[in-house]
Amino acid sequence: MRVMALDAALNHTGYVIHDGSRITEVGVIKVKGSLSTQEKLLEIGARIARLIFRRAVDRVVLEGCYNARNAKTAHQLSMVHGAIMLTAANCGVDVTTIPPATIRKRVAGSGKATKEQVAQAVVGYYANDLTRINVSPQDLDNDITDALATYHADAIEREEQCSKTDTSSMAS
C-alpha cells in the first residue's frame, strides 16, 4: 500500500511517500506568499493530486488539527485540511487524520514530546531510507520530519490493527 503522509500548512506542506517497504520521496509543497488564500488552496490541491497520481498513492494520512492559540492559524489549517481531503476524495483516495498528541506519543513515547524529540526519533527510524533517496537527515526541515512522524504513527496503528486481527482470527 502506497501512503502519502502530510504535515499541512497554507504556505508549505511537508510530505512523505512510502511504497509499503520504504520511503520513496520526501518534499515540501511551497506556494507563493503573494497568492490569495483561494489560489494557495488550489495550488496545494493540484500539486497533491499530481503526487497522488504520479506515485499511485492508495491513502493519505494527515496530522490532525491542533488547538492553535491563534484563531487565524487554526482557520487556515482547517481550510488546508479541507482542500487536501477534497483533493484526495476526487482522486479516489481515503484520508485518515491522527491527532498531534497521538503522533508524538507513538513516535517519541510521550504525547507532550517536543518537535526536536519527534524529529530526532523519526530521523533515527528512517535514516537508511532517507540516505537511499539521497536526502541527508541533517537537511530535513520541520515540515518533512512532521510528515515522517505522521507516517510512522499511522504505520504503528496499522500494525497494531493487523496484530489484533491476527489474534482474533486465531481465537476463532
N, C-alpha and C positions, 0 to 999 in steps of 0.2 A: 504494500500500500504506500503510495506516494503522499507525503504530508507536507503542507506548507504551514509553517508557524510564523505568526506575525506579532510584532510589537508596534501597534498602530499609533500614529500621530498625524496631525494635519500637514506638517512640513517635511517630515522624514519618518518613514515607516520601515523598520527593520524586518527582514525576512530570512527564513532558513527553509531549504527544501531538502527533505530526507526521502530517499527512494525505497526504504524498507530495510536496507542493510547499511547505508552510510549517508552522510551529508553530501549532497552533490552541488549545492550552491548556497551562498550567503550574500546578502547585499542590503542596501538601503535605497528605498524609493524616495528620492528627494524631489520636491516640487518648488517652483519659483515662489519666493515670498511675495512677489508683485501680483500674483494671480488672486482673483476673488476666491472666497471660500467655495463657491459652487464649482469654479474652474479647477480648484485643487482636488475636490472630491471626484470630479470626472476624471482627472488625470490619474489619481490613485487607483480608481476603479479600472481604468483602461490598462494600466501597467500591471495590475494584479491579474486581470483577465489574460493578458499576454503570457504571464508566467504560468498561470494555470494550464493554458493550452500547450505552451511550449514544453513544459515539464510533465504533462499529463497527470496533474495533481488530482488525487482522489478525495482529499478532505483538507479543510483549512482549520487551524487552531489559532484562536485569538486570546491574548491576555485580556481578561475581563476588565470592565471599568472599575476604577478605584474611587475612594472617597476623596476627590480633589478638594483642596481648600479653596480653590479659585473656581467659581461657578462658570466663568467663561471657558476655562480649560476643560472642565467636565462636559460642558455643552459641545465643544469642538470635538472632543474624543468620542462622544456619543454619535455625532454626525459621521465621523470617520468609520466607526464600527458599523453603522447602518449602511454606508456606501459599500464597505467590504462584504457585508452579509448579502446585500442585494446583488453585488457582482458575482459572488460565489454561487448564489441561487440561480442566477441567469446562466451560469456555466454548468449547472447540474451538480454542484459540489456541496456537500454538507459542511456546516460550520459548527465548531464546538468552542465554547468560551470557558476559561479557567480563571477563577478569582486570583488576584495577585498574591494574597497570603498563602493560598494553596500551592502556587508555583514556588514561592520562596521556601515553604516547608518541604516540599518534595525534592527540591534541588539542594538546599543548604541545611536542611534539618530543623529550621525554625521559621515560622510564619512572620517573624519580625527581623529576619536576616537583612543586612544592608545590601545595596546594589553591588558593592565591591565583593561581599561574600558570595553572592549569587554568581557574579561574573567569574570569580576565581574557581568556583565549583564547576561551572559548565565548561570553562576552558580546559580544566583538568579532564573532564569526561570526554571531550571531543577534540583534543589536541591532534590526535592522529588523523581524524577525518579532515580537519582544517588544513593540516600540512599537505595532505593528499590533493587538495584542490588549490594549493599554492596560496593559502591565506595564513599569514603569521598571526598566531594567537595574541601577540602583543599589540597588533594593529587593530584589533576589534574595538568598535565603539559600543556604547551602551545599547543602542538600538539593536545591534546584532546579538550581543550577549543576552539581552532580554528575550529576543526571539528564540535563541538557543534554549534558554530556560523554559520558555513556554513549550517548545517541542519536547524537552526532557520530561517535564511534568506530565504531559499528555502520554508519552511513551510509558511512563511508570503506571499511569492509570489504566492504559490498555493492557499492560502486562498483568496487573492485579485482576482485571476483569477476566482475562484468559485463565488465570490460575483458579479463580472462583468457579468458572465454567468447568474446568477440568476436574476440580474436586467434587462438584455436584454431580457430574456425569459418572464419576467413579462410585459414588454412593448409591446410584440407581441400580 
